[in-house]
C-alpha cells in the first residue's frame, strides 16, 4: 500500500568488492543485507515491522566500467488485522494506517541518508 524507490549513480575507481563492502556498511542501519551474485539484495530484520503491517526492502547494484548504479525499493503493507480494525472501528479505525505510513517515511529517510553516505564514501566527496 505504501511504497517507494530511491537510487544513486556514481563513478568510482574503487574495486567492486570494496564498493559492495561500503554498500553493506551504509545500509546496515536498515537491517541485515543479503546480497546475491547477480547484484540483487534484500534487507531483512524486524526494524521496520510493527503492529498491523510488514515491510520489505529490496534492491540491486550494477557495475559497468567503474560506473555504479544502486536502486532500493521498499513496500510497507498493512496486514489483515489493520484492515479489520479500520473496517470495524470506521472512521476512527482508519488511524491504524498512520503506523505503516510512518514506517514508510522512516525507511525513505534512512535509505536516502544511506545512499548519500555510500556515494560520499566511494567517490570521496
C-alpha positions in Angstrom: 0.0 0.0 0.0 2.9 2.4 0.8 5.9 2.1 -1.3 8.9 4.0 -2.7 12.1 3.8 -4.5 15.4 5.6 -4.4 18.6 5.3 -6.5 22.0 6.7 -6.8 24.5 6.5 -9.7 28.2 7.3 -9.3 31.6 6.7 -10.7 34.4 5.2 -8.6 37.9 3.9 -9.0 37.4 1.5 -6.1 37.3 -2.2 -6.8 33.8 -3.7 -6.9 34.4 -5.7 -3.8 35.2 -2.6 -1.8 32.1 -0.8 -3.2 30.0 -3.7 -2.0 31.5 -3.5 1.4 30.7 0.2 1.6 27.2 -0.6 0.4 26.8 -3.1 3.3 28.1 -0.7 5.8 25.9 2.2 4.7 22.7 0.1 4.5 23.2 -1.7 7.8 21.1 1.0 9.6 18.2 -0.6 7.7 18.8 -4.2 8.7 20.9 -7.2 7.7 21.7 -7.1 3.9 21.7 -10.3 1.9 23.5 -9.8 -1.4 23.1 -12.3 -4.3 25.7 -12.9 -7.0 23.6 -11.2 -9.7 23.7 -7.9 -7.7 20.2 -8.0 -6.2 19.9 -7.7 -2.4 17.3 -7.8 0.3 17.4 -6.3 3.7 15.9 -8.4 6.5 15.2 -7.9 10.1 12.4 -6.6 12.2 13.4 -3.0 12.4 10.5 -1.8 10.3 7.9 -4.3 11.3 5.2 -3.3 13.6 1.6 -3.9 14.7 -0.6 -4.5 11.7 1.9 -4.1 9.0 5.0 -5.7 7.4 7.7 -4.2 5.3 10.1 -5.4 2.6 13.2 -3.7 1.3 14.9 -4.9 -1.8 17.3 -3.5 -4.4 20.1 -4.1 -6.8 23.6 -2.9 -7.5 25.0 -2.8 -11.0 28.6 -2.1 -12.1 29.9 -1.4 -15.5 33.4 0.0 -16.2 33.7 1.9 -12.9 30.2 3.2 -13.0 27.8 2.0 -10.3 24.1 2.2 -10.0 22.3 1.3 -6.8 18.5 1.1 -6.6 16.5 0.4 -3.4 12.7 -0.3 -3.4 10.6 -0.6 -0.3 7.0 -1.5 0.5 5.0 -1.3 3.7 1.8 -3.3 3.6 -1.0 -3.3 6.2 -1.8 -6.8 7.4 -5.3 -8.2 7.7 -5.6 -7.2 11.4 -5.1 -3.5 10.4 -7.8 -3.8 7.7 -10.2 -5.4 10.3 -9.6 -2.6 12.8 -10.1 0.0 10.1 -13.4 -1.6 9.0 -14.8 -2.4 12.4 -13.9 0.9 14.0 -14.6 3.1 11.0 -13.9 6.1 10.7 -11.6 6.2 13.7 -10.1 2.9 12.8 -8.5 4.4 9.8 -5.9 5.9 12.1 -4.3 2.5 12.2 -2.9 3.3 8.8 -0.7 6.0 10.3 1.7 3.3 11.6 2.6 1.9 8.2 2.8 5.4 6.7 5.2 6.5 9.4 7.3 3.3 8.8 7.4 4.1 5.1 8.6 7.7 5.8 11.3 6.4 8.1 12.5 3.9 5.6 12.6 6.6 2.9 14.7 8.9 5.1 17.1 6.2 6.1 17.6 4.9 2.5 18.2 8.5 1.2 20.8 9.0 4.0 22.5 5.7 3.4 22.7 6.2 -0.4 24.2 9.7 0.1 26.7 8.2 2.5 27.6 5.5 0.1 28.2 8.0 -2.8 30.3 10.1 -0.5 32.4 7.2 0.8 33.2 5.7 -2.6 33.7 8.9 -4.6 35.4 10.9 -1.8 33.1 13.8 -1.9 
